[in-house]
Structure formats: C-alpha cells, structure tokens
C-alpha cells in the first residue's frame, strides 16, 4: 500500500511538472509570436519574396509552427509553392551577403516545387556549418539533371573539432538533422559533408523532379 501511494504521488508530481513545463513553453511561444508579428507588419509581407529579411522571417515562423506542434500536438502542414532556383539563390545571397559566401548563378530558370522556408533553413544550415567548420570562401552551386536539382555547399577545409564540442551541447549540432528532414520531406535526400575533389568538403541537398512525395 505504501509503495502504491508513493507511485501515485510520483505520477501526480510528474503530471504537475509537465503541466507547468507546457505552460512555460506556451508562454515562451506567445512571447515569440509578438516580435515576429511586428516584423511581418514592418516588412509588409511575411513571405520570402520580401528579400533576405522576409526569408529569415519565414524560416522563423516555420520553426515556431513546428515548436507549437511539439508542445501542443499536431503537425504543421508544409507550405508548398512553385518557385525557381534563381529565386532560391536570390534569397540565399541576401541572407549571407555579409559573409564570405560565393554563389554560382546557374540553373536559375529551373522550376522547383518546395516549401521555400524549409528549403531555406536547410541551405542556411549547410552554409553555416561550412563557415563554422571549414576555411576559405564557402561556395554554393546548383546542378540540374533529369532527376532533379542538387544544391551543393563547399568549403576549402579542413574541418576543425568544433563539431564534436557542439554535439556535447544540446543547443547545437542539429543542422544536419534539419537538412536530412527537409530533404526527406521533399522526397529527396541529403548528402552530409564529405571530402571534395581538389580539397575541402562538400555537402548537398537534392530535390527530385517528381515532388508528389512531399510529406512536410
């Protein structure tokens, strides 16, 4: 009987702690929405077509929807739209215009169907990883084929040991998982950083021609 009472007390305490945690998370979500709403109003549009700031805002709102789903249940629906490789590269260039990033303007007229905010998040993670763990100019290019398009991000290497330190910190080390999830959601695949011909490392995300497998 004493053991049963102890178990019941433990479970009751867990439920209370979980309820408090959920309330704190929802309060944090509430406080995140306000500045994002203000930014959207100041830009005149929340979409990535507003340039670098609009693209970053779209990513933040997508991440907020995902966090909301984790806290309160459900799954955010992907925001899929037709765009071109050129527009994706334009947004990428604006977001990283002050960094040592060179973008090859190729395949710009190729049309793709994607969640632009999530694709932008995947590309930003690849660029950020290359800047943090590699050396030299980070180079981005797109290769198009009958099967689809491949966004490649290359640094001059070598990679340092910061990745191992980041993995020990739960706040860091999630970039490649994000890239893999975005690729899988588009029916594509992610290629983690690997040695490139001529030195350095190269990572990529590939999107297929047929986007009907998009799962969000």
C-alpha positions in Angstrom: 0.0 0.0 0.0 2.8 2.4 0.9 4.5 1.6 -2.4 1.3 2.2 -4.4 0.8 5.6 -2.6 4.4 6.5 -3.4 3.9 5.6 -7.0 0.7 7.7 -7.2 2.4 10.7 -5.6 5.3 10.4 -8.0 3.0 10.2 -11.0 1.0 13.2 -9.7 4.2 15.2 -9.3 5.2 14.3 -12.8 1.9 15.4 -14.2 2.1 18.7 -12.4 5.7 19.3 -13.5 4.7 18.5 -17.1 1.7 20.9 -16.9 4.0 23.6 -15.6 6.5 23.0 -18.3 3.8 23.1 -21.0 2.5 26.4 -19.6 6.1 27.9 -19.6 6.6 26.7 -23.2 3.3 28.2 -24.4 4.2 31.5 -22.6 7.5 31.5 -24.5 5.7 30.8 -27.7 3.4 33.7 -27.0 6.3 36.0 -26.5 8.0 34.8 -29.7 4.9 35.4 -31.8 4.7 39.1 -30.9 8.0 40.3 -32.3 7.5 38.1 -35.4 4.1 39.6 -36.0 5.6 43.1 -35.6 8.4 42.2 -38.1 5.9 40.9 -40.6 3.9 44.1 -40.4 7.0 46.3 -40.8 8.0 44.3 -43.9 4.6 44.5 -45.3 4.6 40.7 -46.1 5.8 37.7 -44.2 6.9 35.8 -47.3 10.4 35.2 -48.6 9.7 37.4 -51.6 10.5 40.4 -49.3 14.2 39.6 -49.6 16.7 38.4 -47.0 14.7 39.7 -44.0 11.5 38.3 -45.3 13.1 34.9 -46.0 14.6 34.8 -42.4 11.2 35.8 -41.0 9.5 33.0 -43.0 12.0 30.5 -41.5 11.4 31.8 -38.0 7.6 31.4 -38.4 8.0 27.9 -39.8 10.2 26.9 -36.8 7.6 28.5 -34.5 4.8 26.4 -36.0 6.9 23.3 -35.6 7.7 24.1 -31.9 4.0 24.8 -31.3 3.1 21.4 -32.7 5.7 19.7 -30.4 4.3 21.5 -27.4 0.6 21.2 -28.2 0.3 18.3 -30.6 -0.4 18.0 -34.3 1.8 18.5 -37.2 2.3 21.7 -39.2 1.3 21.5 -42.8 4.0 22.2 -45.4 3.6 25.4 -47.4 4.4 24.2 -50.8 4.7 26.5 -53.8 6.3 26.6 -57.2 9.4 28.8 -57.5 12.7 28.9 -59.4 16.2 28.1 -58.5 17.0 31.7 -59.2 14.7 33.0 -56.5 16.1 30.5 -54.0 19.6 31.7 -54.8 18.5 35.4 -54.6 17.1 34.8 -51.1 20.3 32.9 -50.1 22.5 35.7 -51.4 20.6 38.3 -49.4 20.8 36.4 -46.2 24.5 35.8 -46.5 25.6 39.0 -48.3 27.9 40.0 -45.4 29.6 36.6 -45.1 32.4 35.0 -47.1 29.9 33.1 -49.4 30.1 32.9 -53.2 27.0 31.8 -55.1 27.3 30.5 -58.6 24.3 31.7 -60.6 23.5 28.6 -62.5 20.2 26.8 -63.4 18.3 29.9 -62.4 15.4 29.3 -64.7 14.8 25.7 -63.4 11.4 25.5 -61.7 11.0 23.5 -58.5 8.2 22.9 -56.1 9.1 23.3 -52.4 8.4 24.7 -49.0 10.6 27.7 -49.5 11.1 28.5 -45.8 12.1 24.9 -45.0 14.4 24.7 -48.0 16.0 28.0 -47.0 16.5 26.6 -43.5 18.3 23.5 -44.9 20.5 25.6 -47.1 21.3 28.0 -44.3 22.4 25.1 -42.1 24.7 23.8 -44.8 26.2 27.3 -45.3 26.5 27.9 -41.5 28.3 24.6 -41.0 30.7 25.3 -43.8 31.5 28.7 -42.4 32.0 27.4 -38.9 33.9 24.2 -39.5 35.7 24.9 -42.8 38.1 27.5 -44.1 38.2 29.8 -47.1 35.3 31.0 -49.2 32.1 29.0 -48.9 30.9 28.2 -52.5 27.3 27.4 -53.4 26.2 26.0 -56.7 23.3 24.2 -58.2 23.4 21.2 -60.6 20.4 20.3 -62.6 19.6 16.9 -64.3 16.6 15.0 -65.5 16.2 13.6 -62.0 16.1 16.9 -60.2 18.3 19.6 -58.7 21.2 19.4 -56.3 22.2 22.3 -54.1 25.9 21.9 -53.2 27.8 23.8 -50.5 31.6 23.6 -50.5 34.3 24.9 -48.2 38.1 24.8 -48.5 38.6 22.7 -45.4 39.9 21.2 -43.3 37.1 20.9 -40.7 38.0 21.6 -37.1 36.9 19.9 -33.9 34.1 22.3 -33.1 31.5 19.9 -34.3 32.4 17.4 -31.5 32.1 20.2 -29.0 28.8 21.3 -30.5 27.4 17.8 -30.2 28.0 17.8 -26.5 25.9 21.0 -26.2 22.2 20.1 -26.6 21.5 23.5 -28.1 23.8 22.8 -31.1 24.6 20.1 -33.5 21.1 19.8 -35.1 21.8 21.3 -38.5 22.4 18.1 -40.5 19.3 16.6 -39.0 17.3 19.6 -40.2 18.8 19.2 -43.6 18.0 15.5 -43.7 14.4 16.0 -42.6 13.8 18.7 -45.2 15.3 16.5 -47.9 13.1 13.6 -46.9 10.0 15.8 -46.7 10.6 16.8 -50.3 11.1 13.2 -51.4 14.8 14.0 -51.9 18.0 13.2 -50.0 20.8 14.9 -48.1 24.5 14.3 -48.6 26.5 15.1 -45.4 29.9 16.8 -45.7 32.5 14.6 -47.4 35.9 15.2 -48.9 35.7 17.0 -52.2 37.9 16.6 -55.3 40.7 19.2 -55.0 40.4 19.6 -51.3 37.8 20.8 -48.8 34.5 19.3 -48.1 31.1 19.4 -49.9 27.6 18.8 -48.6 24.4 18.9 -50.6 20.6 18.6 -50.6 18.9 17.1 -53.7 15.3 17.6 -54.7 13.7 15.1 -57.2 11.8 16.0 -60.4 8.6 14.5 -59.0 7.5 16.4 -55.9 4.3 14.4 -55.4 6.0 12.6 -52.5 6.3 15.8 -50.4 5.4 14.8 -46.8 6.2 18.0 -44.9 
